[in-house]
Amino acid sequence: MRPRGFSWIRVRPGARASVGLLSLLPLASCAAPLSQAECDKLLLHYVELLVRSDRPDVSGDELARMKREALHKGASDPQFRSCTSEVSRKQYECALAAEHADKLEQCML
């Protein structure tokens, strides 16, 4: 089962897939911090991987709606707002290269 830190991203009716991504993060390294745009990109990639895994038949419109919702809710989530100071450049690059949510989560350890 995936770690679930953000409980607000719905993947299918009756179930929740949350973006526990940031709950897996150690403190940042000395490399240049990520920008907010990079954190948003990371969140969107994670949402897409989760949705494609749990709902492979999801429409493009529904996926886009879920991504917009994730960004909107992430903007007010203190854990997500800390992304720029807590995610290392190495973790970010590894996570964006991940083709599955499980691999992305491994990158964040």
C-alpha angles and dihedrals in degrees: 000000000000121000108258115205101150111051097189106082111091117207100175136358111282094013133079129212111192132191102247087165097114095045086068095056126113121204116293125269125232093270121110110289121249120259121239088251089057091049089050090050090051092050092048091050091051093048091050092050092049094047095045089051096047099032110024090170095057114135122241090244092053092047090050090050091051091050092050090049092050092052092047094050093039090058090067097039113101091208092055093043088059091061094098091060100034107043116079122219089244092054091047095052092046092048094050090052091052116111095192132044092237091057091047090053090051089055090057095056 
